Amino acid sequence: MDDRKSLVTTALALGGTLGVSLVIAGWVMGSQIKATKLSDRYVTVKGLVERTVKSDTGIWNVAFKEAGNDLPPVFAKSQADKQAIMDFFAKQGFTGTEVSVGQIQVTDTQANEYGGNQARNRYIVQQTVTLTTHDVDKLQHAGQNTADLVQAGIVVGGNQFGGGSGISYKWTGLNALKPDMITEATRNARASADRFAADSGSHVGAIRTANQGVFSISAAGPAASTTGGEEGGGGQSADSTVMKQVRVVTTVDYYLQ
């Protein structure tokens, strides 16, 4: 009789343990399924921030060349051109510390023994004078007086020594502006997520993934690109304008609860 009671008690105990185990297993499985479903519920939003900034550095490369069949007078004319350019910069109000002179390049067109047709001028002397200044307004005004160089008899060349002849404007303050722009872009992304969640009867949870985005600088104004990049609309280079547009787009995935 005692043995039968013992067996019944043991069976009841095992049954109870099994029941509790099944309940716990069901709860764990249900929690996992719920977590999986919640992990599939997220929204991808973008935060856009743009700033208009003014260039802080201007560079003017004036590349010039002279050609002829007698090297000494060709070289002398090139030196006179260099002095005329430096005088022009001084007249525009720039100091000598803002002007640098590049290396002279002399080409003998008849030095190539395998050359074909002989060039009309045997010697070509090329050189570049570079102005670097932080007074971009003054540089922009000086650029409007380029005709003075032409009137001085200076033949301004195009690409020289792998560089270019012309004015370019640079802005060097990106690193200082980055933190605030990233913060604002993330804030804008969160605001978009909140609006989406409100419309869908949810609320925004934790961040699933985040992409800071790439900063781009383009020409500011009507010609500026609406998609970012180094070129403005119509192919206008960012370096060709004093005012520039800095742009960043962050992409964030938020869980919806």
URVEN-V116007 format. One record per residue. N is the residue number from 1. SS is DSSP state (~ for helix, > for strand, _ for the rest). PHI is phi in whole degrees, 0 to 359 (999 if undefined). PSI is psi as a letter, one per 20 degrees, with the letter a starting at -180 (NA if undefined). Layout:
# URVEN-V116007
N;SS;PHI;PSI  N;SS;PHI;PSI
This chain:
# URVEN-V116007
1;_;999;g  2;~;295;h  3;~;295;h  4;~;294;g  5;~;298;h  6;~;295;g  7;~;295;g  8;~;296;g  9;~;298;g  10;~;296;g  11;~;296;g  12;~;297;g  13;~;295;g  14;~;295;g  15;~;297;g  16;~;297;g  17;~;297;g  18;~;296;g  19;~;296;g  20;~;298;g  21;~;297;g  22;~;294;h  23;~;296;g  24;~;297;g  25;~;298;g  26;~;296;h  27;~;293;g  28;~;296;g  29;~;297;g  30;~;297;h  31;~;295;h  32;~;294;g  33;~;297;g  34;~;296;g  35;~;296;h  36;~;296;g  37;~;295;g  38;~;295;h  39;~;292;h  40;_;276;i  41;_;260;n  42;>;210;r  43;>;234;p  44;>;259;p  45;>;230;q  46;>;238;q  47;>;241;o  48;>;254;p  49;>;222;p  50;>;230;q  51;>;225;q  52;>;258;p  53;>;234;r  54;>;252;p  55;_;302;q  56;_;248;i  57;>;217;p  58;>;236;q  59;>;231;p  60;>;236;o  61;>;265;o  62;>;251;o  63;>;265;p  64;>;218;q  65;>;209;q  66;>;229;q  67;>;221;q  68;>;177;a  69;_;260;i  70;_;241;o  71;~;297;g  72;~;304;g  73;~;292;h  74;~;295;g  75;~;295;g  76;~;297;g  77;~;295;h  78;~;296;g  79;~;294;h  80;~;295;h  81;~;298;g  82;~;300;g  83;~;294;h  84;~;296;h  85;~;293;g  86;~;293;h  87;~;295;h  88;~;298;g  89;~;296;g  90;~;297;h  91;~;296;h  92;_;279;i  93;_;99;j  94;_;267;q  95;_;267;r  96;~;296;h  97;~;289;i  98;~;270;i  99;>;245;p  100;>;228;q  101;>;247;p  102;_;279;r  103;_;290;q  104;_;284;p  105;>;240;p  106;>;247;p  107;>;244;p  108;>;258;o  109;_;293;i  110;_;261;j  111;_;284;h  112;_;276;o  113;_;291;i  114;_;261;j  115;_;293;q  116;_;268;d  117;_;297;p  118;_;285;p  119;_;288;q  120;_;295;h  121;_;251;p  122;_;286;g  123;>;251;p  124;>;231;p  125;>;250;p  126;>;236;q  127;>;202;r  128;>;227;p  129;>;251;p  130;>;242;p  131;>;253;p  132;>;235;p  133;>;216;q  134;_;262;i  135;_;268;n  136;~;289;h  137;~;294;g  138;~;295;h  139;~;295;g  140;~;298;h  141;~;292;g  142;~;297;h  143;~;297;h  144;_;284;i  145;_;253;k  146;_;302;h  147;~;301;h  148;~;296;h  149;~;291;g  150;~;296;g  151;~;295;h  152;_;281;j  153;_;84;k  154;_;267;p  155;_;271;o  156;>;279;p  157;_;274;r  158;_;267;c  159;_;289;p  160;_;230;p  161;_;53;k  162;_;82;i  163;_;253;a  164;_;233;q  165;_;253;o  166;>;153;a  167;>;260;p  168;>;226;q  169;>;242;p  170;>;240;q  171;_;232;p  172;_;247;j  173;_;261;j  174;~;297;g  175;~;299;h  176;~;287;h  177;~;270;h  178;~;305;g  179;~;303;g  180;~;294;h  181;~;292;h  182;~;295;g  183;~;300;g  184;~;292;h  185;~;296;g  186;~;294;h  187;~;297;g  188;~;294;h  189;~;295;g  190;~;296;h  191;~;297;h  192;~;295;h  193;~;295;h  194;~;297;g  195;~;295;g  196;~;296;g  197;~;296;g  198;~;297;h  199;~;290;h  200;_;259;j  201;_;73;k  202;_;238;a  203;_;223;q  204;>;281;p  205;>;257;b  206;>;284;r  207;>;284;p  208;>;273;g  209;>;215;q  210;>;214;p  211;>;233;o  212;_;299;h  213;_;92;r  214;_;250;p  215;_;282;p  216;>;230;q  217;>;234;p  218;>;225;r  219;>;293;p  220;_;276;q  221;_;105;a  222;_;302;h  223;_;274;i  224;_;293;q  225;_;287;q  226;_;269;i  227;_;243;j  228;_;79;a  229;_;105;r  230;_;274;i  231;>;245;q  232;_;276;a  233;~;298;q  234;~;71;j  235;~;80;j  236;_;287;p  237;>;284;q  238;~;297;h  239;~;288;i  240;~;272;i  241;_;239;q  242;_;289;g  243;>;269;p  244;>;229;q  245;>;248;p  246;>;260;p  247;>;220;p  248;>;216;q  249;>;234;o  250;>;263;q  251;>;239;p  252;>;229;p  253;>;258;p  254;>;247;p  255;>;290;q  256;>;252;p  257;_;239;NA
